[in-house]
Amino acid sequence: MYDVKKGYEVAKEFYARYGIDTDKMLEICDSTPLSIHCWQGDDVNGFEKKEGGLTGGIQTTGNYMGKARNPEELRADLDFAMKYIPGEKKINIHASYLEADTFVDRNEIEPKHFENWANWAVSRGIGIDFNPTYFSHPKSNNGTLSAANDDVRRFWIEHGIRCRKIGEYFYKKTGKTCVINHWTPDGDKEFPIDTIGPRLRLKDSYDKIFEATKDVEGVMDGIESKVFGIGAESFTAGSHEFCMGYVLSKKSDHIILTLDTGHYHPTETVSAKLASVYTFLNHVLLHVSRPVRWDSDHVVAFDDETRAIMEELVRLDKLKDTYIATDFFDASINRTAAWIIGLRNTRKAILAALLQPVSLMKDLEAKGDVSGRLAVSQEFKAAPFSLVWDYYCQQQDAGVGLEWLEDVRTYEKDVLSKR
C-alpha cells in the first residue's frame, strides 16, 4: 500500500490552487446521508408469511449463494456491508419486511411489526426510510391505488395510511426524518381506451392517504413515476407527468418528487431533469440505480450519469436538499459485495462532484468565456480525485482501494456459503 496520507497532501495542494478546500469537501461528503436499500440482500422477497413470487414488473436474475433467509441474517449482512460504506447512512425497507409470528396482511401492518428494525437502527445510530409495498400481492394483479374495484382500492389506501404512520414511528424512535417512497406498478399491457380514469383514481387515492394522515410528523413522501414495467408496457398510471403534476399541485412541504435513474426512456437522464424540477420544488428523492437497456436495477457504477447527477446537485447547491437512496438488486453476484460496490460508487460520485471548481467555472461562464469553461471542466476529469477518496476511506476505516474485497470473500466462505 502506498503512503495514503502523503498522496492526500499532494492532492490537497493541487485542489487548493483552484480554491477547493478538500478538508471541507470531505466533511460535506461524509455528512450526506445515503439510504441503503435492504432488498438487495434477499432478492426483494421480504418476510411475509405467504407464498408467491415477485410481481409488478420486478425481476431478479441469478442464484448466487448466501441469500438472507430471515431478518436476522439480513441485518447481519447489512452490518457487514456497512463497515465498508463510509459516511452517514440510513436503511431503507419495504413494508413486506415486517416481522410477525403469523400472516399480517398489508392493510393491517402496525409499528409493532417493525420494532426489531427500529431497535436495530437505534443501536447503530442510523435512520430508517420506508416504502409501501404495492406489488407481489393477490390484490395487486389488476391495479392498486388506481384499481377500478373499490374494495381493492380501499385496501391499498389503508396500506398507504398505515405506512405513513409507521414512518412516523421510525422518526420518533430514531430521531431522523423517515423518507417514504410511494410507487405503484399500476398499468396495462395493451393499449387502454380510458387513460384518465386510472389517473383520477390514483390521484384520489393519494389524496385520501395524505388527508387521513395529515397530523403525521417527521415524514417526507416521494411520489415515484415510471415509463413502463413488465406486464405494463403500454400504459403506466403513475407516469412522470402525472407524478410531477401531483406533487406540484399539492404545494406541500412533505410531498416531493422521486426521480429514479432507471424509470425513464433510455435517451433521458435524471441529471438533465434536476434543474427543471428544482425550479419548482425544494426537495427531491433520488433513487440511484443503473439501467441496462431498461429499468434493470443493476449495481450502481461510477459511470458518467451517476457522476453527472452528483455534479448537477453540487452545482445547483441542492445536495443538502436531496434525499439519496440506492435501488438495485442483483442475485448473480455476492450480495454484500453488491451493496459495498454500489454504495461506495454513490459516495465516490458525491466526493468527485464536490472536488470540482464550480465557482471558477461559473465565473468563466458569467464572463462569456466558454472556451475557458470547457478547458477547466475537461482538465478536471484527470484531477487526482482518487488520492482524496483513498484518504477518506482510510480515515473512516472503510478499506482503502480493494482492501475490503478479501473480507467479503472470507464472509462468504464462513457465513454465506453455510446458509
Summary of the structure (lengths in Angstrom):
residues: 419
radius of gyration: 21.7
end to end distance: 34.4
largest distance: 67.0
contacts: 1391
relative contact order: 0.15
helix: 48%
strand: 12%
